Amino acid sequence: MLVLSRHRDESIMIGDDVVVTIVDIRGDKVRLGIEAPQSIPVHRQEVYDAIQRENRRASQMGPGATRDVGDTPQE
């Protein structure tokens, strides 16, 4: 892990397309601004973990576990 020190309004570059800027520091919380192309998803770790869990759960469902949105039950 690379550890960098930055002050408010200072940035770091990740590759050529991602800029992370320190927006605010309050006590033990740091607010980050992240500029990235729309093709690069940016999530908080807990959101990313939830997405991964849901993707794994969905991939383990059988083919009959869901129905198409347009399907309606027939009587």
DRENBADO-849175 format. One record per atom (N, C-alpha, C): residue number from 1; residue in three letters; atom name; x, y, z. Coordinates in Angstrom, 1 decimal, always signed. Example, Ala and Ser with C-alpha at 12.3 -4.5 7.8 and 13.67 -1.06 7.14 Angstrom:
r resi:1&resn:Ala&name:N&x:+13.2&y:-5.7&z:+7.8
r resi:1&resn:Ala&name:CA&x:+12.3&y:-4.5&z:+7.8
r resi:1&resn:Ala&name:C&x:+13.2&y:-3.3&z:+7.8
r resi:2&resn:Ser&name:N&x:+12.8&y:-2.2&z:+7.1
r resi:2&resn:Ser&name:CA&x:+13.7&y:-1.1&z:+7.1
r resi:2&resn:Ser&name:C&x:+12.9&y:+0.0&z:+7.9
This chain:
r resi:1&resn:Met&name:N&x:+0.9&y:-1.2&z:+0.0
r resi:1&resn:Met&name:CA&x:+0.0&y:+0.0&z:+0.0
r resi:1&resn:Met&name:C&x:+0.9&y:+1.2&z:+0.0
r resi:2&resn:Leu&name:N&x:+0.6&y:+2.1&z:-0.9
r resi:2&resn:Leu&name:CA&x:+1.3&y:+3.4&z:-0.9
r resi:2&resn:Leu&name:C&x:+0.6&y:+4.4&z:+0.0
r resi:3&resn:Val&name:N&x:+1.3&y:+5.0&z:+0.9
r resi:3&resn:Val&name:CA&x:+0.7&y:+6.0&z:+1.9
r resi:3&resn:Val&name:C&x:+1.3&y:+7.4&z:+1.5
r resi:4&resn:Leu&name:N&x:+0.4&y:+8.3&z:+1.3
r resi:4&resn:Leu&name:CA&x:+0.8&y:+9.7&z:+0.9
r resi:4&resn:Leu&name:C&x:+0.3&y:+10.7&z:+2.0
r resi:5&resn:Ser&name:N&x:+1.0&y:+11.7&z:+2.2
r resi:5&resn:Ser&name:CA&x:+0.5&y:+12.8&z:+3.0
r resi:5&resn:Ser&name:C&x:+0.0&y:+13.9&z:+2.1
r resi:6&resn:Arg&name:N&x:-1.1&y:+14.5&z:+2.4
r resi:6&resn:Arg&name:CA&x:-1.7&y:+15.6&z:+1.6
r resi:6&resn:Arg&name:C&x:-2.3&y:+16.6&z:+2.5
r resi:7&resn:His&name:N&x:-2.4&y:+17.8&z:+2.1
r resi:7&resn:His&name:CA&x:-3.1&y:+18.9&z:+2.8
r resi:7&resn:His&name:C&x:-4.4&y:+19.2&z:+2.1
r resi:8&resn:Arg&name:N&x:-5.3&y:+19.9&z:+2.7
r resi:8&resn:Arg&name:CA&x:-6.5&y:+20.3&z:+2.1
r resi:8&resn:Arg&name:C&x:-6.2&y:+21.0&z:+0.7
r resi:9&resn:Asp&name:N&x:-7.0&y:+20.7&z:-0.3
r resi:9&resn:Asp&name:CA&x:-6.9&y:+21.2&z:-1.6
r resi:9&resn:Asp&name:C&x:-5.7&y:+20.7&z:-2.4
r resi:10&resn:Glu&name:N&x:-5.0&y:+19.7&z:-1.9
r resi:10&resn:Glu&name:CA&x:-4.0&y:+19.0&z:-2.6
r resi:10&resn:Glu&name:C&x:-4.5&y:+17.7&z:-3.2
r resi:11&resn:Ser&name:N&x:-3.9&y:+17.3&z:-4.3
r resi:11&resn:Ser&name:CA&x:-4.5&y:+16.1&z:-5.0
r resi:11&resn:Ser&name:C&x:-3.4&y:+15.1&z:-5.3
r resi:12&resn:Ile&name:N&x:-3.9&y:+13.9&z:-5.7
r resi:12&resn:Ile&name:CA&x:-3.0&y:+12.9&z:-6.2
r resi:12&resn:Ile&name:C&x:-3.6&y:+12.4&z:-7.5
r resi:13&resn:Met&name:N&x:-2.8&y:+11.9&z:-8.4
r resi:13&resn:Met&name:CA&x:-3.2&y:+11.3&z:-9.7
r resi:13&resn:Met&name:C&x:-3.1&y:+9.8&z:-9.6
r resi:14&resn:Ile&name:N&x:-4.1&y:+9.2&z:-10.1
r resi:14&resn:Ile&name:CA&x:-4.0&y:+7.7&z:-10.3
r resi:14&resn:Ile&name:C&x:-4.1&y:+7.5&z:-11.8
r resi:15&resn:Gly&name:N&x:-3.1&y:+7.0&z:-12.4
r resi:15&resn:Gly&name:CA&x:-3.0&y:+6.9&z:-13.8
r resi:15&resn:Gly&name:C&x:-3.1&y:+8.3&z:-14.4
r resi:16&resn:Asp&name:N&x:-3.6&y:+8.4&z:-15.7
r resi:16&resn:Asp&name:CA&x:-3.8&y:+9.6&z:-16.4
r resi:16&resn:Asp&name:C&x:-5.2&y:+10.2&z:-16.2
r resi:17&resn:Asp&name:N&x:-6.1&y:+9.4&z:-15.7
r resi:17&resn:Asp&name:CA&x:-7.5&y:+9.8&z:-15.7
r resi:17&resn:Asp&name:C&x:-8.2&y:+10.1&z:-14.4
r resi:18&resn:Val&name:N&x:-7.6&y:+9.7&z:-13.3
r resi:18&resn:Val&name:CA&x:-8.3&y:+9.8&z:-12.0
r resi:18&resn:Val&name:C&x:-7.5&y:+10.8&z:-11.1
r resi:19&resn:Val&name:N&x:-8.2&y:+11.7&z:-10.5
r resi:19&resn:Val&name:CA&x:-7.7&y:+12.7&z:-9.6
r resi:19&resn:Val&name:C&x:-8.4&y:+12.6&z:-8.3
r resi:20&resn:Val&name:N&x:-7.7&y:+12.5&z:-7.2
r resi:20&resn:Val&name:CA&x:-8.3&y:+12.4&z:-5.9
r resi:20&resn:Val&name:C&x:-7.8&y:+13.7&z:-5.1
r resi:21&resn:Thr&name:N&x:-8.7&y:+14.5&z:-4.7
r resi:21&resn:Thr&name:CA&x:-8.4&y:+15.8&z:-4.0
r resi:21&resn:Thr&name:C&x:-8.9&y:+15.7&z:-2.6
r resi:22&resn:Ile&name:N&x:-8.1&y:+16.2&z:-1.7
r resi:22&resn:Ile&name:CA&x:-8.6&y:+16.4&z:-0.3
r resi:22&resn:Ile&name:C&x:-9.4&y:+17.6&z:-0.2
r resi:23&resn:Val&name:N&x:-10.7&y:+17.5&z:+0.0
r resi:23&resn:Val&name:CA&x:-11.7&y:+18.6&z:+0.0
r resi:23&resn:Val&name:C&x:-11.8&y:+19.2&z:+1.4
r resi:24&resn:Asp&name:N&x:-11.8&y:+18.4&z:+2.4
r resi:24&resn:Asp&name:CA&x:-12.0&y:+18.9&z:+3.8
r resi:24&resn:Asp&name:C&x:-11.5&y:+17.9&z:+4.8
r resi:25&resn:Ile&name:N&x:-11.0&y:+18.4&z:+5.9
r resi:25&resn:Ile&name:CA&x:-10.5&y:+17.6&z:+7.0
r resi:25&resn:Ile&name:C&x:-11.2&y:+18.1&z:+8.3
r resi:26&resn:Arg&name:N&x:-12.0&y:+17.3&z:+9.0
r resi:26&resn:Arg&name:CA&x:-12.6&y:+17.6&z:+10.2
r resi:26&resn:Arg&name:C&x:-12.4&y:+16.5&z:+11.2
r resi:27&resn:Gly&name:N&x:-11.6&y:+16.8&z:+12.2
r resi:27&resn:Gly&name:CA&x:-11.3&y:+15.8&z:+13.2
r resi:27&resn:Gly&name:C&x:-10.6&y:+14.6&z:+12.6
r resi:28&resn:Asp&name:N&x:-11.3&y:+13.4&z:+12.8
r resi:28&resn:Asp&name:CA&x:-10.7&y:+12.2&z:+12.2
r resi:28&resn:Asp&name:C&x:-11.4&y:+11.8&z:+10.9
r resi:29&resn:Lys&name:N&x:-12.1&y:+12.8&z:+10.3
r resi:29&resn:Lys&name:CA&x:-12.7&y:+12.5&z:+9.0
r resi:29&resn:Lys&name:C&x:-12.1&y:+13.3&z:+7.9
r resi:30&resn:Val&name:N&x:-11.9&y:+12.7&z:+6.7
r resi:30&resn:Val&name:CA&x:-11.3&y:+13.4&z:+5.6
r resi:30&resn:Val&name:C&x:-12.4&y:+13.3&z:+4.4
r resi:31&resn:Arg&name:N&x:-12.7&y:+14.4&z:+3.8
r resi:31&resn:Arg&name:CA&x:-13.6&y:+14.3&z:+2.6
r resi:31&resn:Arg&name:C&x:-12.7&y:+14.4&z:+1.4
r resi:32&resn:Leu&name:N&x:-13.0&y:+13.4&z:+0.5
r resi:32&resn:Leu&name:CA&x:-12.3&y:+13.3&z:-0.8
r resi:32&resn:Leu&name:C&x:-13.2&y:+13.7&z:-1.9
r resi:33&resn:Gly&name:N&x:-12.6&y:+14.4&z:-2.9
r resi:33&resn:Gly&name:CA&x:-13.2&y:+14.6&z:-4.2
r resi:33&resn:Gly&name:C&x:-12.5&y:+13.7&z:-5.2
r resi:34&resn:Ile&name:N&x:-13.3&y:+13.0&z:-6.0
r resi:34&resn:Ile&name:CA&x:-12.7&y:+12.0&z:-7.0
r resi:34&resn:Ile&name:C&x:-13.3&y:+12.4&z:-8.3
r resi:35&resn:Glu&name:N&x:-12.3&y:+12.7&z:-9.2
r resi:35&resn:Glu&name:CA&x:-12.7&y:+12.9&z:-10.6
r resi:35&resn:Glu&name:C&x:-12.2&y:+11.7&z:-11.5
r resi:36&resn:Ala&name:N&x:-13.1&y:+11.1&z:-12.1
r resi:36&resn:Ala&name:CA&x:-12.8&y:+9.9&z:-12.9
r resi:36&resn:Ala&name:C&x:-13.7&y:+9.8&z:-14.1
r resi:37&resn:Pro&name:N&x:-13.3&y:+9.2&z:-15.2
r resi:37&resn:Pro&name:CA&x:-14.2&y:+9.0&z:-16.3
r resi:37&resn:Pro&name:C&x:-15.4&y:+8.2&z:-15.9
r resi:38&resn:Gln&name:N&x:-16.5&y:+8.4&z:-16.6
r resi:38&resn:Gln&name:CA&x:-17.8&y:+7.7&z:-16.2
r resi:38&resn:Gln&name:C&x:-17.6&y:+6.2&z:-16.4
r resi:39&resn:Ser&name:N&x:-16.6&y:+5.7&z:-17.2
r resi:39&resn:Ser&name:CA&x:-16.4&y:+4.3&z:-17.4
r resi:39&resn:Ser&name:C&x:-15.7&y:+3.6&z:-16.2
r resi:40&resn:Ile&name:N&x:-15.2&y:+4.4&z:-15.3
r resi:40&resn:Ile&name:CA&x:-14.6&y:+3.9&z:-14.1
r resi:40&resn:Ile&name:C&x:-15.5&y:+4.0&z:-12.9
r resi:41&resn:Pro&name:N&x:-16.0&y:+2.9&z:-12.4
r resi:41&resn:Pro&name:CA&x:-16.9&y:+2.9&z:-11.3
r resi:41&resn:Pro&name:C&x:-16.2&y:+3.4&z:-10.0
r resi:42&resn:Val&name:N&x:-16.8&y:+4.2&z:-9.2
r resi:42&resn:Val&name:CA&x:-16.1&y:+4.7&z:-7.9
r resi:42&resn:Val&name:C&x:-17.2&y:+4.4&z:-6.8
r resi:43&resn:His&name:N&x:-16.8&y:+3.6&z:-5.9
r resi:43&resn:His&name:CA&x:-17.8&y:+3.3&z:-4.8
r resi:43&resn:His&name:C&x:-17.0&y:+3.3&z:-3.4
r resi:44&resn:Arg&name:N&x:-17.8&y:+3.6&z:-2.4
r resi:44&resn:Arg&name:CA&x:-17.2&y:+3.4&z:-1.0
r resi:44&resn:Arg&name:C&x:-17.0&y:+1.9&z:-0.9
r resi:45&resn:Gln&name:N&x:-16.0&y:+1.4&z:+0.0
r resi:45&resn:Gln&name:CA&x:-15.7&y:+0.0&z:+0.1
r resi:45&resn:Gln&name:C&x:-16.9&y:-0.8&z:+0.5
r resi:46&resn:Glu&name:N&x:-17.8&y:-0.3&z:+1.5
r resi:46&resn:Glu&name:CA&x:-18.9&y:-1.1&z:+1.9
r resi:46&resn:Glu&name:C&x:-20.0&y:-1.2&z:+0.8
r resi:47&resn:Val&name:N&x:-20.1&y:-0.3&z:-0.1
r resi:47&resn:Val&name:CA&x:-21.0&y:-0.4&z:-1.2
r resi:47&resn:Val&name:C&x:-20.5&y:-1.4&z:-2.2
r resi:48&resn:Tyr&name:N&x:-19.2&y:-1.3&z:-2.5
r resi:48&resn:Tyr&name:CA&x:-18.6&y:-2.2&z:-3.4
r resi:48&resn:Tyr&name:C&x:-18.7&y:-3.7&z:-2.9
r resi:49&resn:Asp&name:N&x:-18.5&y:-3.9&z:-1.6
r resi:49&resn:Asp&name:CA&x:-18.7&y:-5.2&z:-1.0
r resi:49&resn:Asp&name:C&x:-20.1&y:-5.7&z:-1.2
r resi:50&resn:Ala&name:N&x:-21.1&y:-4.9&z:-1.0
r resi:50&resn:Ala&name:CA&x:-22.5&y:-5.2&z:-1.1
r resi:50&resn:Ala&name:C&x:-22.8&y:-5.6&z:-2.6
r resi:51&resn:Ile&name:N&x:-22.3&y:-4.8&z:-3.5
r resi:51&resn:Ile&name:CA&x:-22.5&y:-5.1&z:-4.9
r resi:51&resn:Ile&name:C&x:-21.9&y:-6.5&z:-5.3
r resi:52&resn:Gln&name:N&x:-20.7&y:-6.8&z:-4.8
r resi:52&resn:Gln&name:CA&x:-20.1&y:-8.0&z:-5.1
r resi:52&resn:Gln&name:C&x:-20.9&y:-9.2&z:-4.5
r resi:53&resn:Arg&name:N&x:-21.4&y:-9.0&z:-3.2
r resi:53&resn:Arg&name:CA&x:-22.2&y:-10.1&z:-2.6
r resi:53&resn:Arg&name:C&x:-23.4&y:-10.4&z:-3.4
r resi:54&resn:Glu&name:N&x:-24.1&y:-9.3&z:-3.8
r resi:54&resn:Glu&name:CA&x:-25.3&y:-9.4&z:-4.6
r resi:54&resn:Glu&name:C&x:-25.0&y:-10.1&z:-6.0
r resi:55&resn:Asn&name:N&x:-23.9&y:-9.7&z:-6.6
r resi:55&resn:Asn&name:CA&x:-23.6&y:-10.3&z:-7.9
r resi:55&resn:Asn&name:C&x:-23.3&y:-11.8&z:-7.7
r resi:56&resn:Arg&name:N&x:-22.6&y:-12.2&z:-6.6
r resi:56&resn:Arg&name:CA&x:-22.3&y:-13.6&z:-6.4
r resi:56&resn:Arg&name:C&x:-23.6&y:-14.4&z:-6.1
r resi:57&resn:Arg&name:N&x:-24.5&y:-13.8&z:-5.3
r resi:57&resn:Arg&name:CA&x:-25.8&y:-14.4&z:-5.0
r resi:57&resn:Arg&name:C&x:-26.6&y:-14.6&z:-6.3
r resi:58&resn:Ala&name:N&x:-26.7&y:-13.6&z:-7.2
r resi:58&resn:Ala&name:CA&x:-27.4&y:-13.6&z:-8.4
r resi:58&resn:Ala&name:C&x:-26.9&y:-14.7&z:-9.3
r resi:59&resn:Ser&name:N&x:-25.5&y:-14.8&z:-9.4
r resi:59&resn:Ser&name:CA&x:-24.9&y:-15.8&z:-10.3
r resi:59&resn:Ser&name:C&x:-25.2&y:-17.2&z:-9.8
r resi:60&resn:Gln&name:N&x:-25.5&y:-17.4&z:-8.6
r resi:60&resn:Gln&name:CA&x:-25.8&y:-18.8&z:-8.0
r resi:60&resn:Gln&name:C&x:-27.3&y:-19.2&z:-8.2
r resi:61&resn:Met&name:N&x:-28.1&y:-18.3&z:-8.6
r resi:61&resn:Met&name:CA&x:-29.5&y:-18.6&z:-8.8
r resi:61&resn:Met&name:C&x:-29.7&y:-19.5&z:-10.0
r resi:62&resn:Gly&name:N&x:-30.7&y:-20.4&z:-10.0
r resi:62&resn:Gly&name:CA&x:-31.0&y:-21.2&z:-11.1
r resi:62&resn:Gly&name:C&x:-31.7&y:-20.4&z:-12.2
r resi:63&resn:Pro&name:N&x:-31.7&y:-20.9&z:-13.4
r resi:63&resn:Pro&name:CA&x:-32.4&y:-20.2&z:-14.5
r resi:63&resn:Pro&name:C&x:-33.8&y:-19.9&z:-14.3
r resi:64&resn:Gly&name:N&x:-34.6&y:-20.7&z:-13.5
r resi:64&resn:Gly&name:CA&x:-36.0&y:-20.4&z:-13.3
r resi:64&resn:Gly&name:C&x:-36.3&y:-19.6&z:-12.1
r resi:65&resn:Ala&name:N&x:-35.2&y:-19.0&z:-11.5
r resi:65&resn:Ala&name:CA&x:-35.4&y:-18.3&z:-10.2
r resi:65&resn:Ala&name:C&x:-36.0&y:-16.9&z:-10.5
r resi:66&resn:Thr&name:N&x:-35.8&y:-16.4&z:-11.7
r resi:66&resn:Thr&name:CA&x:-36.4&y:-15.1&z:-12.0
r resi:66&resn:Thr&name:C&x:-37.3&y:-15.2&z:-13.2
r resi:67&resn:Arg&name:N&x:-38.1&y:-14.2&z:-13.5
r resi:67&resn:Arg&name:CA&x:-38.8&y:-14.2&z:-14.7
r resi:67&resn:Arg&name:C&x:-38.6&y:-12.8&z:-15.4
r resi:68&resn:Asp&name:N&x:-38.8&y:-12.7&z:-16.6
r resi:68&resn:Asp&name:CA&x:-38.6&y:-11.5&z:-17.4
r resi:68&resn:Asp&name:C&x:-39.6&y:-10.5&z:-16.9
r resi:69&resn:Val&name:N&x:-39.2&y:-9.2&z:-16.9
r resi:69&resn:Val&name:CA&x:-40.0&y:-8.1&z:-16.4
r resi:69&resn:Val&name:C&x:-41.4&y:-8.1&z:-17.1
r resi:70&resn:Gly&name:N&x:-41.4&y:-8.4&z:-18.4
r resi:70&resn:Gly&name:CA&x:-42.6&y:-8.3&z:-19.2
r resi:70&resn:Gly&name:C&x:-43.6&y:-9.4&z:-19.0
r resi:71&resn:Asp&name:N&x:-43.1&y:-10.5&z:-18.3
r resi:71&resn:Asp&name:CA&x:-44.0&y:-11.6&z:-18.1
r resi:71&resn:Asp&name:C&x:-45.1&y:-11.3&z:-17.1
r resi:72&resn:Thr&name:N&x:-46.3&y:-11.8&z:-17.3
r resi:72&resn:Thr&name:CA&x:-47.3&y:-11.7&z:-16.3
r resi:72&resn:Thr&name:C&x:-47.9&y:-13.0&z:-16.1
r resi:73&resn:Pro&name:N&x:-48.3&y:-13.3&z:-14.9
r resi:73&resn:Pro&name:CA&x:-48.9&y:-14.7&z:-14.7
r resi:73&resn:Pro&name:C&x:-50.2&y:-14.9&z:-15.5
r resi:74&resn:Gln&name:N&x:-50.4&y:-16.1&z:-16.0
r resi:74&resn:Gln&name:CA&x:-51.6&y:-16.4&z:-16.8
r resi:74&resn:Gln&name:C&x:-52.6&y:-17.0&z:-15.8
r resi:75&resn:Glu&name:N&x:-53.8&y:-16.7&z:-16.0
r resi:75&resn:Glu&name:CA&x:-54.9&y:-17.3&z:-15.2
r resi:75&resn:Glu&name:C&x:-55.7&y:-18.3&z:-16.0
